[in-house]
């Protein structure tokens, strides 16, 4: 769905999701970034805090490595 929106609007989209819990809400992370072609170029891990610098013009799929 995010990839289709990136293609329709011809722009990169970064979907940033929080991690943790708040009352009955569970926030699972899994942030993603797609380029203007709709290709997934970054995906951060689930249930872990992480950050990444993303080249939004890239077509290479990136994966985040957890830091310890």
N, C-alpha and C positions, 0 to 999 in steps of 0.2 A: 504494500500500500504506500509506504514512504517512497520507494523507488518510482512508482507511477506518478506520484506528486512531483518529484524532482524532475522527471521528464516533461510533465505537463507545464511546469513553470520555468523550465530550463535553468535551474539553479541548484546548488548543493543544499542538502538538508542534514542538520545534525539533531538527532533526537536524544536528549540528555535526560536520564532517569536517575532519581535518587536511590540510595541504598539505606535500608534500615526498616524500623517499624514505628508506627505512630498509632496508638490505640488499636483499632482493628484493621488498620491498613498495613500491608506488607509491600515495601518498595524494593524491587529485586535487582536494580541496576540494569545491566544489558543495554547500555547506551550504544547507539549506532550512528554512522555517518554514511551518506550516499553521495555520489558525485552527480553532476547534471545529466549524465547518461542513465542514471538510476542504478548504477553498480554499487554494491556494498564495498566501502573502502576502509571501514573500521568498525570493530565491535569490541566493546569492553566486557570484562567478565561479569557474571551474575553473582550477587550477594557478596561483593567485595568492592571496596573503594578503589578507584583507579582513575588515571587521567592519561590523556594522549594528545599529542600535537598531530593534527590531520591536514594533509595536503588535499584540499577539496577538488583539485584538478586531476588527481591521480586516478588510475583505473586498477591499480594493484590492491588486492585485498590485504588489509593489515589486521593483525591480531594483537591484543594487549597481553603483556606478560605481567603476572602479579609480582609486586615488589614485597620484600619481606623486611 
